[in-house]
Structures are given as C-alpha cells and as structure tokens.
Amino acid sequence: MNQPDLFNDDDTPPQLEKPLVYACSGCSNVAQLANDLAVVLDREGHAEMSCIAGIGGQVKSMVRTAQRAMQTGRAILAIDGCSLGCVRQCLHQVDVVPTWHIEVTAHGFTKRAHSDTSLSDAYQLLQHIQCDLLSQVSPPLDAAEFLH
C-alpha cells in the first residue's frame, strides 16, 4: 500500500518548509506589485514562489503541489492585486485555501493601468508580509469563509 510522502526530499516536515506563495501578475500597478512581492519573498528565501497560471490552467503537477501543501499543513500565501481576487479564485477551483490572503488594494493602494508603485510603498507592504505574517504561526483561513 502506498503511503503519501509527507516530507520533502530532506525529510523536513511540511509545516517547517518555506511557505508557498502565489501572486497575481496582471497588467495593473497593484498586480505587478503583487508579483514583485512574491519574487522578493522567493529570492530572499522567505517563501517558495509557485505558478498561479499553472493552477488556473489545471497543470496536474502544480495543482498537486498546492493541494499537497494544504493537506500537509504547509503554509500558503496568496497575494492578489485587487478585489477581483484571481489568485484566490484559482486556488478555490482546486479546493485549496491559503493560510494567508493579501489584497494589495486593501492596503491603501489604488489600482491603475500603465503605472507602477513606488519602491517605498512596495517595501512597506513587504515588511507587513514578512513581519506580521510569515514570522508567526497562524491558523489557516476558515475554509467556509474562503469558499464563499
């Protein structure tokens, strides 16, 4: 009988692995900020960035990664640029509830086409994510709240 592999290649319990991060990467300033934040978290070693387009496109290996993370207790951070919540919706379609969900516009940013956000604004939101979210053990979002 096959047992599910509950550990990664170095036998680290999933709960101790870096959180997975999924981010919006649409055409607005807040979408690009969401993606930039995920890239920084990945490159600095605070999280492992994964591909939300792969989830939306139902790429089996990427869907399995997200579902396995949720099933094993590995933290998942979803970063949406705006209230459309594309990242959240993609995860919802494969029955994955993120541990944390950030909506950039809920942090005082205005969605604009053809513009960027300042580095200082990006830094403030990055500090919030690193200090207030990733530094603590937080219970997952309530699945019923997420799915509605």
Sine and cosine of phi, psi and omega as CSV:
sin_phi,cos_phi,sin_psi,cos_psi,sin_omega,cos_omega
0.00,0.00,0.75,-0.66,-0.01,-1.00
-0.99,0.15,0.81,-0.59,0.09,-1.00
-1.00,-0.07,0.62,-0.79,0.06,-1.00
-0.91,0.41,0.63,-0.77,0.05,-1.00
-0.98,0.21,0.95,-0.31,-0.05,-1.00
-1.00,-0.04,0.08,1.00,-0.01,-1.00
-0.77,-0.64,0.43,-0.90,0.09,-1.00
-0.98,0.17,-0.16,-0.99,-0.10,-0.99
-0.89,0.45,-0.45,0.89,-0.01,-1.00
-0.98,-0.20,0.35,0.94,0.06,-1.00
0.88,0.47,0.42,0.91,0.10,-1.00
-0.98,0.19,0.80,-0.61,0.06,-1.00
-0.85,0.53,0.64,-0.77,-0.04,-1.00
-0.81,0.59,-0.54,0.84,-0.01,-1.00
-0.91,0.42,-0.36,0.93,-0.01,-1.00
-0.99,-0.17,-0.09,1.00,0.06,-1.00
-0.94,0.34,0.34,-0.94,0.10,-1.00
-0.86,0.51,0.59,-0.81,0.06,-1.00
-0.89,0.46,0.52,-0.86,0.18,-0.98
-0.99,0.16,0.61,-0.79,0.07,-1.00
-0.80,-0.60,0.75,-0.66,0.06,-1.00
-0.87,-0.48,0.70,-0.72,-0.07,-1.00
-0.68,-0.73,0.51,-0.86,0.17,-0.99
-0.90,0.44,0.49,-0.87,0.10,-0.99
-0.56,-0.83,0.60,0.80,0.00,-1.00
-0.94,0.34,-0.25,-0.97,-0.16,-0.99
-1.00,-0.02,-0.15,0.99,-0.03,-1.00
-0.99,0.10,0.20,-0.98,0.04,-1.00
-0.87,0.49,-0.66,0.75,-0.04,-1.00
-0.95,0.30,-0.51,0.86,0.07,-1.00
-0.92,0.40,-0.70,0.72,0.02,-1.00
-0.93,0.38,-0.56,0.83,0.08,-1.00
-0.90,0.44,-0.67,0.74,0.04,-1.00
-0.84,0.54,-0.73,0.69,0.01,-1.00
-0.90,0.43,-0.70,0.72,0.01,-1.00
-0.85,0.53,-0.67,0.74,0.01,-1.00
-0.88,0.47,-0.69,0.72,0.01,-1.00
-0.89,0.45,-0.65,0.76,0.02,-1.00
-0.89,0.46,-0.71,0.70,0.01,-1.00
-0.88,0.47,-0.71,0.70,0.02,-1.00
-0.86,0.52,-0.64,0.77,0.02,-1.00
-0.93,0.37,-0.78,0.63,-0.09,-1.00
-0.92,0.40,-0.51,0.86,0.02,-1.00
-1.00,0.09,-0.03,1.00,0.07,-1.00
0.99,0.12,0.24,0.97,0.01,-1.00
-1.00,0.09,-0.38,0.92,-0.04,-1.00
-0.43,-0.90,0.21,-0.98,0.08,-1.00
-0.93,-0.38,0.91,-0.41,-0.01,-1.00
-0.96,0.28,0.68,-0.73,0.10,-1.00
-0.81,-0.58,0.03,-1.00,-0.22,-0.98
-0.96,-0.28,0.94,-0.33,0.01,-1.00
-0.94,0.35,-0.47,0.88,0.06,-1.00
-0.90,0.44,-0.57,0.82,0.07,-1.00
-0.91,0.41,-0.58,0.82,0.07,-1.00
-0.93,0.37,-0.76,0.65,0.01,-1.00
-0.88,0.48,-0.55,0.83,0.01,-1.00
-1.00,0.09,0.06,1.00,0.03,-1.00
0.85,0.52,0.60,0.80,0.09,-1.00
-0.94,0.33,0.90,-0.44,-0.19,-0.98
-0.81,0.58,-0.72,0.69,-0.05,-1.00
-0.91,0.42,-0.57,0.82,0.00,-1.00
-0.96,0.26,-0.61,0.79,0.07,-1.00
-0.90,0.44,-0.69,0.73,0.03,-1.00
-0.87,0.49,-0.65,0.76,0.02,-1.00
-0.86,0.51,-0.73,0.69,-0.01,-1.00
-0.92,0.40,-0.71,0.70,-0.02,-1.00
-0.91,0.41,-0.64,0.77,0.02,-1.00
-0.90,0.43,-0.65,0.76,0.02,-1.00
-0.86,0.51,-0.72,0.70,-0.01,-1.00
-0.91,0.41,-0.69,0.73,-0.05,-1.00
-0.91,0.42,-0.52,0.85,-0.07,-1.00
-0.99,-0.12,-0.06,1.00,0.03,-1.00
1.00,-0.01,0.16,0.99,0.08,-1.00
-0.94,0.34,0.72,-0.70,-0.03,-1.00
-0.92,0.39,0.57,-0.82,0.03,-1.00
-0.76,-0.64,0.78,-0.62,0.07,-1.00
-0.93,-0.35,0.82,-0.57,0.07,-1.00
-0.94,-0.34,0.81,-0.59,0.01,-1.00
-0.88,-0.47,0.94,-0.35,0.08,-1.00
-0.98,-0.18,0.56,-0.83,0.05,-1.00
-0.97,0.24,-0.63,0.77,-0.11,-0.99
-0.61,-0.79,-0.09,-1.00,-0.08,-1.00
-0.95,0.31,-0.14,0.99,0.09,-1.00
-0.89,0.46,-0.51,0.86,0.12,-0.99
0.90,0.44,0.68,0.74,-0.05,-1.00
-0.87,0.49,-0.64,0.77,0.01,-1.00
-0.90,0.44,-0.75,0.66,0.00,-1.00
-0.86,0.52,-0.67,0.74,-0.01,-1.00
-0.92,0.39,-0.65,0.76,0.04,-1.00
-0.88,0.48,-0.70,0.71,0.03,-1.00
-0.90,0.43,-0.65,0.76,0.02,-1.00
-0.85,0.53,-0.63,0.78,-0.03,-1.00
-0.90,0.44,-0.35,0.94,0.04,-1.00
-0.92,-0.39,0.36,0.93,0.08,-1.00
0.87,0.50,0.63,0.77,0.04,-1.00
-0.92,-0.39,0.79,-0.61,0.04,-1.00
-0.95,-0.32,0.87,-0.50,0.00,-1.00
-0.94,0.34,0.46,-0.89,0.09,-1.00
-0.92,0.40,-0.69,0.73,0.02,-1.00
-0.76,-0.65,0.56,-0.83,0.09,-1.00
-0.75,-0.66,0.82,-0.57,0.04,-1.00
-0.91,-0.41,0.75,-0.66,0.16,-0.99
-0.92,-0.40,0.90,-0.43,-0.11,-0.99
-0.84,0.55,-0.67,0.74,-0.03,-1.00
-0.91,0.40,-0.37,0.93,0.05,-1.00
-0.96,0.29,-0.15,0.99,0.01,-1.00
-0.96,-0.28,0.43,0.90,0.12,-0.99
1.00,-0.01,0.09,1.00,0.02,-1.00
-1.00,0.01,0.60,-0.80,0.04,-1.00
-0.98,-0.21,0.75,-0.66,0.00,-1.00
-0.96,0.29,0.81,-0.59,0.03,-1.00
-0.64,-0.77,0.61,-0.79,0.10,-0.99
-1.00,0.09,0.45,-0.89,0.12,-0.99
0.85,0.53,0.58,0.82,0.07,-1.00
-0.51,-0.86,0.22,-0.98,0.00,-1.00
-0.87,-0.50,0.19,-0.98,0.12,-0.99
-0.98,-0.17,0.34,-0.94,-0.02,-1.00
-0.97,0.24,0.39,-0.92,0.04,-1.00
-0.90,0.43,-0.58,0.82,0.00,-1.00
-0.92,0.39,-0.61,0.79,0.07,-1.00
-0.90,0.43,-0.70,0.72,0.01,-1.00
-0.88,0.47,-0.65,0.76,-0.01,-1.00
-0.90,0.45,-0.66,0.75,0.00,-1.00
-0.88,0.48,-0.68,0.73,0.01,-1.00
-0.94,0.34,-0.61,0.80,0.06,-1.00
-0.88,0.47,-0.67,0.74,0.05,-1.00
-0.87,0.50,-0.67,0.74,0.04,-1.00
-0.86,0.51,-0.73,0.68,-0.03,-1.00
-0.89,0.45,-0.74,0.67,-0.06,-1.00
-0.93,0.36,-0.70,0.71,-0.11,-0.99
-0.99,0.11,-0.65,0.76,-0.12,-0.99
-1.00,-0.05,-0.40,0.92,-0.05,-1.00
-0.94,-0.35,-0.90,0.44,-0.14,-0.99
-0.94,0.34,-0.31,0.95,-0.02,-1.00
-0.99,0.13,-0.14,0.99,-0.06,-1.00
-0.84,-0.54,0.36,-0.93,0.15,-0.99
-1.00,-0.01,0.87,-0.49,-0.09,-1.00
-0.83,-0.55,0.63,-0.78,0.05,-1.00
-0.92,0.39,0.52,-0.86,0.03,-1.00
-0.88,0.47,0.36,-0.93,0.14,-0.99
-0.85,0.52,0.52,-0.86,0.08,-1.00
-0.91,0.40,0.83,-0.56,-0.06,-1.00
-0.85,0.53,-0.64,0.77,-0.01,-1.00
-0.90,0.44,-0.63,0.77,0.03,-1.00
-0.91,0.42,-0.66,0.75,-0.05,-1.00
-0.93,0.37,-0.65,0.76,-0.13,-0.99
-0.99,0.15,-0.06,1.00,0.02,-1.00
-0.94,-0.35,0.00,0.00,0.00,0.00
